[in-house]
């Protein structure tokens, strides 16, 4: 799953991209839970499924809400 797909789903769930983090990472906020996570933006390179699971866990989003992780 690429960054664009993750970002699209996070926006749909109400999360906001706060700023550019260090290197190729972006900082996201879930206003409902007030939790923050760093999401790698590697352009066309896929994020590992475990990385995506960790991001949604850090943001307080259930896997059911987020949808299938491919």
Helices and strands as residue ranges (DSSP letters): H 3-12, E 16-20, E 25-30, E 35-40, H 49-58, H 63-66
